[in-house]
């Protein structure tokens, strides 16, 4: 338990908004009944839901810049700071691994390790956090910018020009692209995303441009921490850089499609640009102009972001372990039965699914509100 220090309110607000959106889209009442904006794009393209994860990684980047700046200026502390970053990243990885293996251990312990997914959202956050932290501490701002450009260019070249073994030509299709091939080769089909079994949206190769998303946020954080630039100039330049990135992403989309599952270079620029614009607006409205009353609900989410994301993923797994017997002898998990009894009879299927997701977000808000009032911030 750590008591909060002085924090950048707009950053907590945007982080909280992003995590609340994550929980909303990850917990519908029924995966078969979802409004289109709350679903991921089927493949190429970008829905509002596809913005959530890159926004969070962008925020991880800007948070690193704010949290580690004092260490960056003192090389004698680099080793200690890197060790802390590695520990935190590994904890994030194993929290994600725990969520992946939890249900399997209880339902089929003999085969749990043989089929558990090795990568995922928290795992990617942990890996990206470690690598981005080291880059921030050891590289100059110019080098970080060059690294971002090189990452995007290399990933584009790999995906667009390297022939896929067993296929014979480079392509961007779900089953046959280079990233999918690498996932099957190294992770094997037993340890990839259960919904596909042949590729992973948080796979090995696509983690490279995901680091680029975090570096984008790092650069924004470095800019926003400058003491020789006034707030209007900071906001104007960050907003302008975001617009330029959006345009470049849309132009690159013509050749290298915007695609979340592949985390394409155009997707990095497009979503990073939108995150920059969003943060510039939040910073100007909240921290500069002082309009703060509306921020509290999302700040409450933002200061315990990883905690609530983990708990939101754990709760369904725990409650659905309680199996209730149906009249026909089949079994239904407790949470599923609650949804079918208390939501489905009163709304259309798609509205019942949405109301359930909103209830889920509000339910965790109650817990987080209690923690906020007690000044409890759980840091991984």
Secondary structure in CASP SS format (residue, H / E / C, confidence):
PFRMAT SS
TARGET T0000
AUTHOR 0000-0000-0000
METHOD secondary structure of the structure
MODEL  1
X C 1.00
X E 1.00
X C 1.00
X C 1.00
X C 1.00
X C 1.00
X C 1.00
X C 1.00
X H 1.00
X H 1.00
X H 1.00
X H 1.00
X H 1.00
X H 1.00
X H 1.00
X H 1.00
X H 1.00
X H 1.00
X H 1.00
X H 1.00
X H 1.00
X H 1.00
X H 1.00
X H 1.00
X H 1.00
X H 1.00
X C 1.00
X C 1.00
X C 1.00
X C 1.00
X C 1.00
X C 1.00
X C 1.00
X C 1.00
X C 1.00
X H 1.00
X H 1.00
X H 1.00
X C 1.00
X C 1.00
X C 1.00
X C 1.00
X C 1.00
X C 1.00
X E 1.00
X C 1.00
X C 1.00
X C 1.00
X C 1.00
X H 1.00
X H 1.00
X H 1.00
X H 1.00
X H 1.00
X H 1.00
X H 1.00
X H 1.00
X H 1.00
X H 1.00
X H 1.00
X H 1.00
X H 1.00
X H 1.00
X H 1.00
X H 1.00
X H 1.00
X H 1.00
X C 1.00
X H 1.00
X H 1.00
X H 1.00
X H 1.00
X C 1.00
X C 1.00
X H 1.00
X H 1.00
X H 1.00
X H 1.00
X H 1.00
X H 1.00
X H 1.00
X H 1.00
X H 1.00
X H 1.00
X H 1.00
X H 1.00
X H 1.00
X H 1.00
X H 1.00
X H 1.00
X H 1.00
X H 1.00
X H 1.00
X H 1.00
X H 1.00
X H 1.00
X H 1.00
X H 1.00
X H 1.00
X H 1.00
X H 1.00
X H 1.00
X H 1.00
X H 1.00
X H 1.00
X H 1.00
X H 1.00
X C 1.00
X H 1.00
X H 1.00
X H 1.00
X H 1.00
X H 1.00
X H 1.00
X H 1.00
X C 1.00
X C 1.00
X C 1.00
X C 1.00
X C 1.00
X H 1.00
X H 1.00
X H 1.00
X H 1.00
X H 1.00
X H 1.00
X H 1.00
X H 1.00
X H 1.00
X H 1.00
X H 1.00
X H 1.00
X H 1.00
X H 1.00
X H 1.00
X H 1.00
X H 1.00
X H 1.00
X C 1.00
X C 1.00
X H 1.00
X H 1.00
X H 1.00
X H 1.00
X H 1.00
X H 1.00
X H 1.00
X H 1.00
X H 1.00
X H 1.00
X H 1.00
X H 1.00
X H 1.00
X H 1.00
X H 1.00
X H 1.00
X H 1.00
X H 1.00
X H 1.00
X H 1.00
X H 1.00
X C 1.00
X C 1.00
X C 1.00
X C 1.00
X C 1.00
X C 1.00
X C 1.00
X C 1.00
X C 1.00
X C 1.00
X C 1.00
X C 1.00
X C 1.00
X C 1.00
X C 1.00
X C 1.00
X H 1.00
X H 1.00
X H 1.00
X H 1.00
X H 1.00
X H 1.00
X H 1.00
X H 1.00
X H 1.00
X C 1.00
X C 1.00
X H 1.00
X H 1.00
X H 1.00
X C 1.00
X C 1.00
X C 1.00
X C 1.00
X C 1.00
X C 1.00
X C 1.00
X C 1.00
X C 1.00
X C 1.00
X C 1.00
X C 1.00
X C 1.00
X C 1.00
X H 1.00
X H 1.00
X H 1.00
X H 1.00
X H 1.00
X H 1.00
X H 1.00
X H 1.00
X H 1.00
X H 1.00
X H 1.00
X H 1.00
X H 1.00
X H 1.00
X H 1.00
X H 1.00
X H 1.00
X H 1.00
X H 1.00
X C 1.00
X C 1.00
X C 1.00
X C 1.00
X C 1.00
X C 1.00
X H 1.00
X H 1.00
X H 1.00
X H 1.00
X H 1.00
X H 1.00
X H 1.00
X H 1.00
X H 1.00
X H 1.00
X H 1.00
X H 1.00
X H 1.00
X H 1.00
X H 1.00
X H 1.00
X H 1.00
X H 1.00
X H 1.00
X H 1.00
X H 1.00
X H 1.00
X H 1.00
X C 1.00
X C 1.00
X C 1.00
X C 1.00
X C 1.00
X E 1.00
X C 1.00
X C 1.00
X C 1.00
X C 1.00
X C 1.00
X H 1.00
X H 1.00
X H 1.00
X H 1.00
X H 1.00
X H 1.00
X H 1.00
X H 1.00
X H 1.00
X H 1.00
X H 1.00
X H 1.00
X H 1.00
X H 1.00
X H 1.00
X H 1.00
X H 1.00
X H 1.00
X H 1.00
X H 1.00
X H 1.00
X H 1.00
X H 1.00
X H 1.00
X C 1.00
X C 1.00
X C 1.00
X C 1.00
X H 1.00
X H 1.00
X H 1.00
X H 1.00
X H 1.00
X H 1.00
X H 1.00
X H 1.00
X H 1.00
X H 1.00
X C 1.00
X C 1.00
X H 1.00
X H 1.00
X H 1.00
X H 1.00
X H 1.00
X H 1.00
X H 1.00
X H 1.00
X H 1.00
X H 1.00
X H 1.00
X H 1.00
X H 1.00
X H 1.00
X H 1.00
X C 1.00
X C 1.00
X C 1.00
X E 1.00
X E 1.00
X E 1.00
X C 1.00
X C 1.00
X C 1.00
X C 1.00
X C 1.00
X E 1.00
X E 1.00
X E 1.00
X H 1.00
X H 1.00
X H 1.00
X H 1.00
X H 1.00
X H 1.00
X H 1.00
X H 1.00
X H 1.00
X C 1.00
X H 1.00
X H 1.00
X H 1.00
X C 1.00
X C 1.00
X H 1.00
X H 1.00
X H 1.00
X H 1.00
X H 1.00
X H 1.00
X H 1.00
X H 1.00
X H 1.00
X H 1.00
X H 1.00
X H 1.00
X H 1.00
X H 1.00
X H 1.00
X H 1.00
X H 1.00
X H 1.00
X H 1.00
X H 1.00
X H 1.00
X H 1.00
X H 1.00
X H 1.00
X H 1.00
X C 1.00
X C 1.00
X C 1.00
X E 1.00
X C 1.00
X C 1.00
X C 1.00
END
